[in-house]
Amino acid sequence: VQLVESGGGLVQAGGSLRLSCAASGIIFSINTMGWYRQSPGKQRELVATIAIGGTTNYADSVKGRFAISGDKDKHTVYLQMNSLKPEDTAVYYCKVEYGPGRSDYWGQGTQVTVSS
């Protein structure tokens, strides 16, 4: 299994970034893909997930600002982040859950830094 993440970077508060994560090497059906984030000294937290049927789930802190979407054919998930705040600064990790046993796999993470 391989997850290739891209799109992180440095942006000013109020700006936007789009993260993408492409999964490959998975022979079972993907159940969900999503994004999590971790700031220094804090636990990793859910940002947003999308199920194979299209159901989405968001952390309260990003509702109305972030939008998750997916491309089933490309096994790719996107996270559009708007109105970014300094508190959104974190390493963002992609996660895929797949197969009948609900196995999961994490990407290596991409840094998002929002300056004030």
Disulfide bonds with the S-S distance in Angstrom:
Cys21-Cys94 2.07
